[in-house]
Amino acid sequence: MDAFTAGLLQRIRTTQSDLRHARETGDDFLAEVEQAELEDLQRLAAEHGVPVSAAVPAC
């Protein structure tokens, strides 16, 4: 796994965790921000052929 792929997958995992935390604490604004970030990262992964569904648990 190259550095780009590893970094992207780590950012996705971190964003998923942050999104879960925002939802659990009822922070709707932060949840929206994290959801948008997650969608951007997933789009970036798809554009570069990085498979995230098998490597990263769904949020």
N, C-alpha and C positions, 0 to 999 in steps of 0.2 A: 504494500500500500504506500503510495507516495504521500508527500507532506500535504499537498493540496487536499487529497481525499481524506486523510486523517484529520486535518484541521476542520474541514467542512462537516464531517460526521461528529466531531466533538462539539462544534458550534450548534449543530442540530440537537444533540443530546442536552446540552446546557439550556438551550431555548425551550425544549420540551419540559425540562425540570422547572424552569422559571414560570412557564405557562401554568403548569400544575399548581405551583405555589400561589400564583396570582388568583387562580380559580378557587383554591381552598380557602384563601383569606378574604374572598369576596371583592377583590380589587378589579372591578370591571374594566377600568381604563387600561391598567397594566396588562390585563388578559388580552385585550384587543391589540395592544402594541406587540405583545409576544406572539400572538397568533399571526399577525401580519409578518413579523420577522421569520417565523417558522415557514410560512408559505413562500417567502422570498428565498430562503435557504433551500427548500425542497425544489423550487423552480431552478435554482442555480445547479443543484445536484443533477436534476434531470437533463439540463442543457449540456452537462459535461459527462453524462453517462455514469454517474455515481449512483449505484443502487442503494437506496436508504431503507426500503421496506424490510429487507432481511436483516440489516445490521442495526437498525434503530427501532426500538419498540414504539408503537403508535401512542399518541397522547390521548 
